[in-house]
Amino acid sequence: MALLLRQLAEKIGAQCMGGNGELTITGLAPLNAASASEVSFFSNTKYQTDLKNTRAAAVIMEKERSELPCAKLIMRNPYLGWALATALFRPDRTAFARQGIHQSARVHPEARLGPDVHVGPGACIGARTTIGARTIIHAGAVIEELCEIGNDCEIHPNAVIHHQTIIGNNCVIWSGAVIGSYGFGYAEDNARFITIHQLGKVVIQDDVDIGANCAIDRGAVGDTVIKRGTKLDNMVHCAHNVEIGVDCAIAAQTGISGSVKIGNRVKIAGQVGFVGHIELGDDSFVGAKTGVSKNFPAKSILSGYPSRNLMDARRSDACLHKLPELIKKVRALENLVKKLSEEKKT
């Protein structure tokens, strides 16, 4: 893939300032590694030195900087520009992933596949499952019976999609993800645990990405639902009957207990834990390693364990740093009080 610099600017919606618009761009690279035919981006002041010394042909950035010798691709959101540029230069795998149904794949006679579906080596598709047009199912993936997979999806190697799962259009399921497994439900009979069979399903709406090794449990009675545009990082666990709103982003190793409801446009950092049966409102943010143990309204900003308002958490953390000195002062005051008491007795 190669583009003229001016063509790249047009495709990502940037204004090209300085440099030669007819220069051929062959790829993308970090600031400190880009060559004279590659484009980089700048959005974090931590990389000022790399920006100053870059050899890139152009840099996607927010503001013009006349001291830079390279071209500048100016746009309000450089990171968005970088995302659009990566789509232009991503590897073209069409020749490998549009080869029809591999002879070693196992497709049940009652399964229904749309036009231009690819099924890779060793993949299995169960009875009465429907696969939409142009969907790619890579090697070793398993899709059980009665599933519905939409158009233009990509199921990566060794993902498992259990029975009755519904997945919308333009979704990506990465390797090792397990969707529709039983939720963690047991009734106690004295010292024994008796399985509560999970009768619901998983419903994933359009434009959802599920990262590698995610586990999304089917609903106990109702459904587990992940709504349009939400992105899950690797190793996220969603328990039974979780509901996640539209356009959420959830980072790795987050665990969401059963029947939690997460609003729209919520951002959740890594290693966050939710107790069950609580709600988090729209447009909230949860910092890394937070333990969310109760309901929070829309636009909450949470941190700490247990979770609390971010500024309250920061004040508490600041006080903790002063605790050793405070203990010394308290001990000194106790000794002084003791001494004064003894002097008064004499």
C-alpha atoms as one frame of an Amber mdcrd trajectory, in Angstrom:
protein
   0.000   0.000   0.000   1.321   3.436  -0.943  -0.352   6.857  -1.031   0.696
  10.362  -1.926   0.950  12.575   1.130  -1.885  14.809  -0.074  -4.089  11.747
  -0.632  -3.418  10.544   2.896  -4.310  13.975   4.276  -7.607  13.959   2.362
  -8.552  10.470   3.512  -8.030  11.213   7.218  -9.460  14.739   7.059  -6.239
  16.590   7.890  -4.791  19.844   6.572  -1.350  19.271   5.059   1.055  22.073
   5.993   4.613  22.186   4.671   6.375  19.357   2.902   5.749  17.907  -0.520
   2.166  16.746  -1.098   3.339  14.537  -3.990   5.688  12.537  -1.751   4.896
   8.797  -1.714   4.042   7.453   1.735   4.753   3.763   2.218   3.713   3.215
   5.810   3.380   4.362   9.419   5.880   4.284  12.265   6.582   5.747  15.741
   8.261   9.154  15.911  11.632   7.700  16.902  11.653   5.044  14.158   9.895
   6.638  11.165  11.750   6.934   7.878  11.529   9.644   5.236   8.656   7.808
   3.520   6.611   7.096   6.650   4.099   9.087   8.693   3.914   9.290  12.482
   1.687  11.111  14.978   2.077  13.303  18.045  -0.531  13.782  20.772   1.372
  13.364  24.052   3.877  15.927  25.329   5.982  13.080  26.813   7.308  12.573
  23.274   8.526  16.121  22.648  12.124  14.964  22.202  11.107  12.256  19.728
   9.068  14.826  17.808  12.003  17.214  17.634  14.334  14.497  16.289  11.943
  12.578  14.051  12.872  11.747  10.455   9.249  11.120   9.467   7.902  12.469
   6.185   4.955  13.938   8.087   3.464  13.974  11.558  -0.231  13.950  12.370
  -0.699  16.579  15.069  -3.125  19.127  16.462  -1.246  22.399  15.934   1.260
  23.732  13.425   4.857  23.848  14.658   6.998  25.829  12.288  10.281  24.578
  13.769   9.677  21.069  12.429  11.221  20.429   9.001   8.724  17.714   8.035
   5.171  18.122   6.811   2.414  18.528   9.388  -0.999  16.888   9.027  -3.105
  19.149  11.220  -6.368  17.946  12.744  -8.279  18.469  15.966  -7.928  14.846
  17.074  -4.528  13.418  16.017  -5.207  10.042  17.594  -8.340   9.690  15.482
  -6.261  10.607  12.440  -3.790   7.880  13.371  -6.630   5.360  13.676  -7.917
   6.272  10.214  -4.394   6.045   8.797  -3.840   2.573  10.259  -6.954   1.382
   8.432  -5.388   2.525   5.154  -2.094   0.720   5.755  -3.249  -2.457   7.472
  -2.157  -5.703   5.781  -4.463  -6.913   3.016  -5.372 -10.486   3.985  -8.102
 -10.924   1.369  -6.208 -13.549  -0.590  -5.881 -15.706   2.534  -9.281 -15.114
   4.141 -11.644 -15.282   1.170 -11.180 -18.869   0.068 -14.617 -20.299   0.788
 -15.107 -23.348   2.988 -11.942 -25.310   3.712 -12.189 -29.045   3.108 -11.337
 -29.792   6.743 -14.070 -27.503   8.143 -17.220 -29.090   9.543 -20.400 -27.235
   8.560 -23.652 -28.876   9.597 -26.042 -29.489   6.698 -28.716 -27.409   8.442
 -26.434 -24.391   8.879 -27.083 -21.474   6.535 -24.154 -19.467   5.192 -24.535
 -16.169   3.351 -22.594 -15.217   0.230 -18.798 -14.925   0.363 -18.464 -16.515
   3.805 -15.032 -17.987   4.584 -14.679 -20.961   6.924 -11.078 -21.865   7.764
  -9.379 -25.201   8.452 -10.858 -27.203  11.294 -13.627 -24.724  12.061 -17.006
 -26.119  13.132 -20.486 -24.661  12.576 -23.488 -26.263  14.248 -27.010 -27.060
  13.155 -29.424 -24.263  12.236 -26.794 -21.604  12.787 -26.873 -18.697  10.329
 -23.783 -16.829   9.169 -24.156 -13.472   7.398 -22.571 -12.337   4.158 -18.789
 -11.839   3.954 -18.177 -13.074   7.492 -14.757 -14.683   8.066 -14.433 -17.657
  10.397 -10.800 -18.551  10.965  -9.169 -21.894  11.689 -10.366 -23.868  14.668
 -13.249 -21.589  15.611 -16.340 -23.325  16.984 -19.859 -21.961  16.527 -22.490
 -24.195  18.059 -26.110 -24.734  17.063 -28.825 -22.079  16.752 -26.428 -19.128
  16.659 -26.981 -16.016  14.559 -23.893 -14.233  13.232 -24.355 -11.057  11.161
 -22.676  -9.677   8.066 -18.995  -8.675   7.798 -17.934 -10.232  11.090 -14.557
 -11.827  11.801 -14.214 -14.768  14.187 -10.534 -15.412  14.906  -8.866 -18.799
  15.459 -10.041 -20.954  18.362 -12.819 -18.659  19.503 -15.832 -20.552  20.866
 -19.383 -19.296  20.422 -21.862 -21.435  22.304 -25.432 -22.287  21.336 -28.089
 -19.626  20.699 -25.639 -16.716  20.790 -26.680 -13.715  18.688 -23.976 -11.484
  17.192 -24.751  -8.447  15.019 -23.010  -6.996  11.984 -19.369  -5.905  11.711
 -18.263  -7.538  14.959 -14.775  -8.902  15.709 -14.223 -11.833  18.070 -10.538
 -12.435  18.805  -8.769 -15.719  19.474  -9.584 -17.663  22.605 -12.742 -15.714
  23.417 -15.572 -17.824  24.843 -19.069 -16.464  24.385 -22.156 -18.064  25.865
 -20.611 -20.312  28.506 -22.556 -20.955  31.712 -22.581 -18.236  34.331 -21.310
 -19.052  37.821 -24.590 -20.200  39.344 -24.968 -22.911  42.012 -27.405 -23.710
  44.790 -26.090 -25.223  48.015 -27.399 -28.571  49.193 -25.664 -28.984  52.544
 -21.989 -29.271  51.546 -22.679 -29.839  47.829 -23.162 -27.344  45.014 -25.990
 -27.997  42.560 -25.741 -26.406  39.089 -28.284 -23.773  38.162 -28.652 -24.247
  34.439 -28.341 -20.993  32.557 -31.381 -20.600  30.297 -30.653 -17.227  28.704
 -28.273 -16.341  25.890 -25.727 -13.715  24.869 -26.772 -10.885  22.567 -23.999
  -8.797  21.002 -25.104  -5.853  18.890 -23.401  -4.302  15.829 -19.814  -2.992
  15.713 -18.664  -4.694  18.919 -15.067  -5.925  19.377 -14.387  -8.765  21.829
 -10.700  -9.123  22.764  -8.630 -12.290  23.031  -9.505 -14.661  25.881 -12.595
 -12.762  26.965 -15.315 -14.765  28.689 -18.922 -13.660  28.288 -21.432 -15.794
  30.168 -24.940 -16.483  28.928 -27.859 -15.136  30.931 -29.322 -17.149  33.798
 -32.890 -16.542  32.614 -32.800 -13.283  30.649 -29.909 -12.378  28.340 -26.407
 -11.003  28.721 -26.307  -7.965  26.399 -23.414  -5.963  24.953 -24.713  -3.011
  22.974 -23.602  -1.320  19.780 -20.034  -0.077  19.370 -18.637  -1.328  22.670
 -15.004  -2.501  22.744 -13.663  -5.105  25.161  -9.925  -5.492  25.670  -8.311
  -8.906  26.165  -9.223 -11.000  29.222 -12.419  -9.230  30.230 -15.052 -11.302
  32.032 -18.765 -10.482  31.835 -20.896 -12.670  34.069 -24.497 -13.753  33.489
 -27.111 -11.082  32.791 -24.606  -8.231  32.552 -25.794  -5.345  30.378 -23.228
  -2.998  28.825 -24.393   0.140  26.994 -23.395   1.626  23.659 -19.867   2.826
  22.848 -18.232   1.659  26.063 -14.518   0.804  26.340 -13.363  -1.759  28.915
  -9.669  -2.526  29.492  -7.981  -5.836  30.258  -8.592  -8.023  33.321 -11.795
  -6.273  34.312 -14.350  -8.553  35.970 -18.043  -7.670  35.909 -20.243  -9.708
  38.238 -23.733 -10.928  37.470 -26.628  -8.573  36.693 -24.461  -5.443  36.640
 -25.810  -2.716  34.356 -23.288  -0.342  32.783 -24.568   2.754  30.986 -23.622
   4.244  27.645 -20.182   5.669  26.763 -18.572   4.394  29.969 -14.778   3.977
  30.069 -13.314   1.374  32.419  -9.569   0.988  32.985  -7.711  -2.262  33.677
  -8.259  -4.687  36.569 -11.514  -3.108  37.727 -13.892  -5.324  39.701 -17.671
  -4.970  40.016 -19.825  -6.644  42.655 -23.119  -7.996  41.386 -26.496  -6.301
  40.927 -25.325  -2.690  40.764 -25.642   0.070  38.152 -23.150   2.574  36.757
 -24.571   5.567  34.912 -23.823   6.944  31.450 -20.560   8.748  30.624 -18.750
   7.538  33.731 -15.052   6.744  34.099 -13.552   4.066  36.371  -9.822   4.164
  37.129  -7.520   1.125  37.184  -7.901  -1.431  39.997 -11.046   0.189  41.323
 -13.502  -1.958  43.253 -17.022  -0.834  42.373 -19.338  -1.981  45.162 -22.473
   0.169  44.879 -24.581   2.162  42.419 -23.163   5.349  40.918 -25.008   7.961
  38.828 -24.162   9.263  35.365 -20.838  11.073  34.852 -19.220   9.537  37.916
 -15.407   9.498  38.049 -14.303   6.665  40.312 -11.088   5.379  41.814  -9.878
   3.331  44.744 -10.997   0.299  46.705 -13.783   0.508  47.624 -14.681   2.908
  44.826 -15.245   6.567  45.562 -15.098   9.889  43.799 -11.699  10.359  42.154
 -10.851  13.601  43.985 -11.804  12.081  47.348  -9.578   9.100  46.553  -6.678
  11.399  45.679  -7.101  13.361  48.927  -7.110  10.103  50.895  -3.983   8.896
  49.116  -2.253  12.208  49.834  -3.080  11.829  53.528  -1.696   8.297  53.590
   1.710   9.595  52.521   1.698  11.871  55.574   0.623   9.119  57.981   4.115
   8.080  59.247   4.971  11.680  60.182   1.549  12.123  61.772   2.084   9.006
  63.912   5.399  10.415  65.138   3.676  13.657  66.146   0.886  11.796  67.959
   3.412   9.714  69.894   5.347  12.849  70.838   2.119  14.472  72.074   1.230
  11.346  74.063   4.657  11.375  75.727   4.296  15.081  76.497   0.834  14.581
  78.014   2.161  11.684  80.101   5.086  13.766  81.318   2.868  16.703  82.252
   0.485  14.387  84.094   3.338  12.916  86.137   4.673  16.372  86.953   1.218
  17.465  88.118   0.959  14.475  90.473   4.279  15.387  92.126
